[in-house]
């Protein structure tokens, strides 16, 4: 009896400790955050260099919300500022109607010199002279000056059997596809038509991408074995233009589907001799790409990505003897991260290839003989990773690149810029400050604008000399004084050892503005564990992923990069191999426990989790596979069964052929395990992750008698649910983690 009384008193004390969280006032403050936290001034955006690289422009927001345009003269190291309101005023007078320029105004913007920019607005081309503060209308914009983004669907499979005729470099011949075969004729003389191939058919055709050798004697082309393309069918329940629903379809290839196979061939135009690739050397392709003639016209090279992503080769086909050979072969017992880390640069003069590889356990650069495939030098080396190659200076035999993790004891994800010789010597740090650096280089890579910050340190912006990183000019120091006056406190960067007891796991902690260390705060994790990158923000953000809005309701919100994500060692990354359900959870749980050990106000008896897409998959998996720790989850447009999602992302990590690991990692197959409170959100028109993935999970939850909440948002694509979904998510956490009935939406 005494024990029961103690337990009840403990529960009551806990409830008292979190009392006054999730209140109407908390919701009102959370709603204001997007506006009040936007009071950040002096962060350069849309940095553009002039063609000559001696001037550049950028835009900032100044106090009062004014938008500013800056043009910088590198030679004199002077900058001129323009209030964009003045440009709006003169545009309004010029066009005869009110003009309000958005944050991304000025399509087709070009920096002409240290005084002028050229831009397009409402189909009109204009120049702005900063020293004269004068707008000049220069005429109607050319079509290619317009921004023509958007419109096409990412997964669309184009018909590569059709295309325009291709002229030879000497303009004597033209080559084209006819009746699925390759033909050639003298340019402008149809009577000279000559059929070069005879084995093409609609199901096994020659593709229209024909590539001539520079000597105009040979053609490189691929024969394609066609594969049926799966169609994703979506029901648009509430179209805006009619009462009745509509069906939509998309090309959507899924794991295990048949794929087209490409077989390169070289055709001698004069005598019709054909050298086809050895099909056994390129069997079972995921892709065959980057086909190109070598400068000597004696062979072509191409890249062969074997299905399963455990072999990736640069290959060659000889135009002399027809032999198929491997130049560079990359193999892995797990996966080759071709989608994020592949890098190749051919040095034409020296016939060498710079190639990225994780063969020593870290992502580094290697120099190969491009003819023999012999490794000449490992260019970069160490327990750190090359993140991106920025520029290769072939004349000086020097590379500029991004890297992270080079300095022991620091956050291993912070990006810095370096240069190094192709011989592996002369490593030089160009951005020494302890921060995450974002560089924008001029055309000849002699100068760059560096905007550097951390998630808890406001940005500083400078102009640097790319030869040695020397600062030539300070551009901006970001002003966050008004943000801080709202009570904002920066996220805390926190690290703790992961599951192996030795590897540091990094993340951030976000607290509400009215934080009281004497209270108890349920912990909510924002998760995205996709193996294609790392996701904890490293550059400054006042409200990363809206985490402050959620924290303001009375939570401590965290974000963590666990094992299985990228940008660390290969072993760190390999945890994801055929094991996406892992999602780094043993590391995440260890990290949260370590944080709670330091900060006892973090209530790890009440832990929630949410995420979108791959994060939707992982947040549901938290309740299925780790219900002892995670109690409440909200999952948006989740990939709940990797067999239901797009082929490239899922076969990259889960492998091919489809094996039992797909079912083992499936939330749908494991729906019977559900414990805790789960909310599922999906847009009915999601064409990134098949919404049927969520519907099938709901079906299994119902069959197994598992209580859950399900929201389908009509007309919505791949998202977290929009404002409606955001409100539902917050209310769900407030109700189930704080034990409070959320206020009515019309009250705030």
Protein Blocks (a to p, Z undefined) as FASTA:
>chain_A
ZZmmmmmmmmmmmmmmmgoihiaklmmmmmmmmmmmmmcghiaehiacdfkopaccdddd
dehhiacdddddfklopacdddfklmmmmmmmmnopacdddfkgoihiacfblmbccdde
ehiacdddfklopacdebjcdfklpcceehiafklccdfkbccddddfklmaccddeehi
acdddehiaklgccfbfkbcfklccdfbdcddfklpaccddddddddddddddddfbbfk
bmbdcddddddddehiacdddddddddfklopacdddfklmgoifbdchiacdfklpacc
dddddehilaccdddddfklopacdfbdcddfkbccfklmgccdddfklopacdddfkno
pacdddddfklopafbdfbgcjdddfbdfbdcfklopaddddehkaghiafkbccddddd
fkopaiacfblbgcdddddddfkopaccdddddfkbccddddddfknopafbdfbdcdfk
lmmmnopacddddddddfkopaccdddddddfklcfkbccdddddddfbfkbcfbdfbdc
fbgghlmmmmmnopacdddddehiahiafklmmmmgoplknnommmmmmmmmmmmmmmmm
lcckbccdddehjlmmmmmmmmmmmmmlmmbdcdehiafbfklmcfklmmmmnopaddfk
lmmmpmklmmmmpgcjddddddfklckbgfklmmmmmmmmmmnopacdddddehiacdeh
ijmlmmmmmmmmmmmmnopacddfklZZ
